[in-house]
Amino acid sequence: MILEISLHMNNKYTNLLAFDSENVWHPYTSMTDPLPTYLVDSANGVTINLASGENLTDGMSSWWAVIHGYNHPKLNKALIEQAKKVSHVMFGGLTHEPAIKLAQTLLEITPSSLSKVFFSDSGSVAVEVAIKMSLQYWHSKSSINGNKLTKTKLLTVKSGYHGDTFAAMAVCDPINGMHQLFESNLTQHYFAPEPKIAFGEQWNEDEMLELTAMFKLYHNELAAFIIEPIVQGAGGMRIYHPNYLLSCQALCKKYNVLFIVDEIATGFGRTGELFACDWNNITPDILCLGKALTGGYMTLAATLCSKDVADVISTGEANCFMHGPTFMANPLACAVANASLDLLLERNSGEYVNKTQKYTSNIWKNTTSYFNVKTIESYLQKKMVLLSKHKRVNDIRILGAIGIVESKQKVNMAIIQKRFVELGVWIRPFGQLIYIMPPFISTPADINKLINAIRTVLDEDSCFIN
């Protein structure tokens, strides 16, 4: 009887995977020659349980999002309790407590320059919203003042990544990014060289010469400058000096250009500060949040802006901001986000940190999550840096709960992914980058397992492309 059940389950999983391979289109893969996929049965804590029986220690937080681990009882409870009330209601003309509470908390913990919150569906859409805000802001200013509209372009830096939708693609790296195929269809913006001085290196103001020259040359055309703070994500996993960000802010103020900070990947503690802006007390005009906002449970994003941005848009020709996602401020997502932020701002005692002061790093640095992130960072500094001596390694980069191994060769994705599964970990490399951003609840033993798996594959020629 047990054997019959086992055979039935194996056939079921085989059939599911066969259908998946034939019909389900996964991200960044081919339908004619798809990369292998692994069927997940369940997940708990930092462990992803495959239907085939393997239990994998998660090193990715499901693309930066699952910061509290999987199947968290407090997040589960928030989801269930909200579902009993209302799972979704349109946000046009209606509002609800989960959205209001979430907006209140976000404004309490983000930079003081921000006072308005616009909810959307995903990080990429949050960037679309930010870009539309900046463009409509200058359109409104021109119509109010009776001036000709000239500020229609954006400036950003190379090696950046801001999402896969069209406006977001247009400000991703134009050469080494993932979207060269669509170049002729995208709005053409301006790109400065990426930051060169790494986090922890000696700062030199010469770093800003080329960017400053571009601001000086193009500022009359520039609606906004957009950048990922401190850590450039999928564009190359580069970690740059905080002073670069501070200088960007100064240039935006000097040349009357809106400053957009994309914290979708870095927000909510990933870099060691609550927000990467906190490394130098940056106060943007527009801020994009997503990914970890709901602890990875639901898709939700937010674009925050200053009163000035909101007022100018609202008094212009349209008298409103021209955007409205169907699932904007979904109550389920907002309820889980509130629970996630409560966890993020929780002390060891289980009590919540007093959020009476707006935008203070002490809020974050009195929390259990901050302690956990710093513990992960300390262990990465102790153990992962040892991989820098490996003949295949070009560079090691670490900040907060982020660890990056840049190899001298590109990975063979299908083979290296299979080997990681065999080694009992879930790590998803790309290009020459083998990186981890584990859940904040990961222990030193979990991190050690991830690092040992990376060490193992570095020794295997088949995992890399010559």
N, C-alpha and C positions, 0 to 999 in steps of 0.2 A: 504493500500500500504506500509506504514512504517513497519507494523507488518510482511508483506511478506518479505521485504528486510532483516529485523532483523532475521527472521527464516532462510532465505537463508544463511546469513553470519554465523549464529551459526552452521548450518549444515556443511558449508565449513570448519570452524575451527575444528569442531569435527572430520571430516574426515581426515583433515591434521594431527591432533594429533594422531589419530588412526593409520595412516600409519607410522608416526614417531615412535611410540611405537613398532610397529611390525617390522620395517625394518631399521631404522636409528640407528646406534650404537654411542652412546654418550660417552664422556670420563669417564673412571673409573666407568663404570656401566655394569650391566648384561643385556643380551638380553632375558633371560628367565624370569627374574624378575626385569625389568628396574625401575630405579628411575623415578618419575614424571618429565615431562618437561613442560615448560610454553612457549606458542607461543608469540613471540615478533612481534608487528605490526610496531612500529617505536621507535625512541629514540631521545631525544633532551636535551642538557645540561646535567644535572645529573639524568634525568628521563628516565626510560625504560617503554614504553607503551605496555601493553599486549593486544593481540587481544580480550581477554575476558573483557577488560575494565579497569583493574587495572593499576594505574600509580605508578611505584615503584622508590623510591629514591635509586640510585645505590651506594652501599658501596664497590664495588669490582674493579671498573675501568676495568671491563672485564679482570680479572686476571692481574692487575697491569698496563695495557696498555693504557687505554683511559684517559690520564692525563688532557686533555683540555675539556673533556666532549664530548657528542655525537653531530653529525650533525653540526660541527663547520664551520661557513661560510668561513673562510680563508683556512681551510683544504679542504673543498668541492671545492673551487675555484681552488686550486692547482691541484686537481685530474682532474677536468674537463678540465682545460687549457692544462695539459700534454696529456690527452687523445686525444685532437685535433691534437697533433703533432705525438706522437708515444707511444703506450701503452706498447709495449715490443719489444726488439731487443736483439739478442744474445750478450753476453759480450766477447765472444772469437773473438779477432781481431777487435772488434768495441768498441766504448765508447760513452758517451753522457754527456751533461752538468749537468743534475741532479745528476748523480753519482759523477762527479768531484767536484761539489759544496758541496755535502754532505761529501765527504772525507775531503775536505778542512776544513769544520766546525768541524768535529769530531776531526781532528788533532789539531785544535786550542783550543779545550775545554777539551781535555783529557790529562793525564799525559805526561810530556815532553819526557819520555823514548820511546814513541810510534811515529812511522813515516810512517807505512805502513798499508793500510786498505784492508781487504778481505771481500767482501759482500757475504752473503748467504741468506737462505730462512727463518730460524727460530732460536730461541735461542738455542734449542737443537743441531741444526746443527752447530751453532757458536761454541759450546763446542766441537763437533766432530772435527771441523776445528782446534781449539786450540790444542787439543790432538794430531792430526795428525801433526801439525806444530812442536810440541815438539819432537815427535818421529822421524820425518824426519830430524829435526835439528841435533840430535845426530847421526843418521845414516850417514848424510852427513859429520859431523865432523870426524867420524871414518874412512869413506872412504878417506877423504882428508888427514888425518894424518897416515893412514895405521894401525890404532889400531883396536882391537877387540871391537865389539859393545856390551856394557854391560848395557847402560842406556835405558831400555825398560819398566820400571815400573813408576807408578805415586804414589804420596803420597797425601793424603787428610785427612780430619777430619770426624768423625762420625756426624750424624744428618744433613748431607748435602744433597742437591738436585741440580742436574745439567741437568736434562732432561730425556726423555724417549727413545732416540735412544741408540744403543748398547754401544758405547764408553762412552756416558754420563751416562748410567745406571751403568756402571762399577765403577764410582766414586761417586755414590749416597750411602747413608747409607746402609751397607750390611745386617743389622739386622732389624732395625725398619723402613726402607724405603719401597718403593712400589714395589721393583723389586726382592725380594728374590726368586720368582718362576724361575727366569732366572739365578740363581747363577752359575749353572754348565756350562752355555753357555758363561759366561762373563770372560774377562781377569781379573785375580786376582791381585789387587793392594794393597797398604798398607794404613791402616786407623789408625790415631791417635785419642785419646779421643777428643771430641768436646770441644770448649772453655767453661770454667766454670764461669769465672768472667764476670758479666753482665755489660752492658753499664752504666756508672755512679757510679759503685762500686770502691772501692780502689784497685789499681793495685798491683799485687804481681808477681815478676819474677818467682816464683815457678810454676806458671801456665804453663810455657814453658818447664818444665823438661822432661816430657814424649815425647813431640814433638821433642825436641832437641836430645833426646836419639835415636829416630827413624831416624832422619837425619844423625846422627853420624854412626849408624849401617848400613843404607841402601843407603847412598848417591851415592855409585858407581853404584847402580842399577837404580837410580832415574833420569828420563828424566825431570820431572816437579812436582811441588807442585801446586794443584788447590784448591781454596777456594772461597766461597761467602763472600764478604767483609761486616763486621759489622752485617748483618742480614742473618741468615740462613732461607731460605724460606720454601718450602713445606716439608722439613725434620723435621720441628718442630717450625718454627717461633721464633727462639732464637735470641736475640740481645746481642752481646758480646762487650767487651772492645776494643777500637781502638788500644791500645798498643799491643794487640795480633797480629793484622795484621802487625804492624811495626816489631815485632819480627820475624814473618814469613818471611818477606822480608829479614831481616838480615841473617836468617838461609839459605835462598836460595842463597844469595851472598856468604856466607862463604863456603858452601858445593858445589857450582857450579851446582845448580839445577835451571831450568827455573821456573819463578814465573808466574802462570796463575791466574788472578782475574776474576771471573764470576760476572759481573755487570748487568746481564740480568734483574733481578728483582729489583735491587737497583739503577740502573742508571737513570739519567735525573731527579734528584731532590727528589726522593721518601723518602730518609732518612733525608732530611733537608739540605744536601750538594748536589751540582750538581752531583757528583759521590761519592759513599761511600769511595772510595780511598782518597777523600779529607779530611776525618776526621783525617788522619795522614800523608797526602802528600805522599801516596804510589806510587811508580813508577814500575809497573809490566813489565815483558818481553812480556806478551800477555794479552790482555783484551777482554772480550766477552760482546757484547751489543745486545739488542733485545727489546722485549715487547714494551716499550713506545717510541721506536725510531721513529715510524710513528704516534705517538699519538693514536695508536690502530686502525688505518684505514686499514693498509695493513700488510701482513706478510713480515718482513725484519729483517735481523740481520747483524752484522758486527763483525769481529775478527780483532783487531788491534795488531800489533807486532812491536818490535824494529827493527832497521836497521840491527843489528847483526843477529837476527833470520832470517830475509829475505835474507841477503847476504849469510849466511852459507847454507841455503836450496837451494838457487839459484846457488851455485857453487859446489854442491855435485854431486853425481852420476847421478841423474835424470835431473839436471840443471833447474828444475822448481818445483813448489809446485803441488803435485798430487791431485788436487781437482778442480771441476768446475761445480757448480749447473746450471741447465738449465735456471732457472729464476734469476740467479745472477745479482744483481744491476738492477732489474726491474725498468724502468724509472718512471712508475706510483708511485711505492713505494718510490723511491728516491725523487721524487718531493714533495710528501706528507711529507716525513721525513724532507725535507728542510723547509717546511712551519711550521711543528711542532716545529723544533728547533728555528725558528724565533720567534714563540710565546713564547717559553720557555725562550728566552733571551731578551724579550721585557720589556721596562720600563713602568711605569704607564702612561707616556706621549704618548705611542704608538711607540716611537722610539726604535731602536734596540741598545742594549749595544755594545759599541765599542770592538770588539774582536781582537784588535791589539796585545795584549799580550797573549802569549801561556800559557794556564793552570794557570789561576789565579782565586781564589775563588771570587774575586771582580766582575768578570763577572756575576756570579750567584747571588750574594748578592745585586745587584742593580736592580733586576728584580721583576716584579709583581708576577711571579710564586713563587719565594722565599718567598715573603711576604705572599702569600696565604698558602703555606705549613707550615710556622711558625704559622700562625693563626690557621690552623687545629690542629697542634701539641699542641698549647696553650689550645685550647678548649678541646681536648682529655685529657690533663693533669688536666684540671679543672673538667671535668664531668665523663670521663670514669673511672678514678681512684676510684671514689666513689663506683664502682661495686666490688672493692676488698673486701668490707665488707660482700658481699653476701656469704651465707653458701655453695653455689655450686662452688664458684670461688677459684681456686688454686693460680692464679697469673695474674697480669695485666702488659703488656709490651707496651711501647709507644716510638716511635721515628719518627720524621718527620710526614708524612701523613700515618702512620701505627699505628693501634691500635689493640691489641691482648688481648683477654680474654681466659685464659686457665682454663677450667672447671675441676672438679674432676672426671667427668664421660664423656664417649664418647657420642656424640650427636646421636640421631635417625634422620638420614639425611632426610628421606622422610617427617617425621612429622615436624621437625624444619624448613625445607625449606617452607613447606606449611604455617606454622604460620608466617614466615617472609613476605611472599606474602600477607597474610591477613592483616598484620600490615603495608603494603605499602612500604616495603623496599626489596632490593635485596642484601642478604648476603649469601654467600656459605661457610659454615663451613666444617671442616673435623676433624675426630678423636675427640680430646678434645678441639679443637681450634675454637673459634668463633672470627674471625678477620675481620677488615675492612681496605681497602686502597682506600679511595674515590678519585674521580677526584679532581684535584687541584682547580677547580672553585667552589667546595662545600662551602656553607655558614655555619655559626654556626647553623642556623636552620636545615640545612640538616644533619649535624653531630649529632645534638640533637635528631633528629628523628631516626637515626640509633642506637644511644646509648639507647634510650627509648625502641626500639624494642628488643635489646639484654637484657635489664633489664626485659622486659616482659617474654621472653622465659625462662630466668633463673628461674623464679617462677613456671614453668610448668613441672611437672614430666614426662609427655608424650614425651617431646622433648629430653629426655636423656635415655640412656640405663643403667639400674641398674646392 
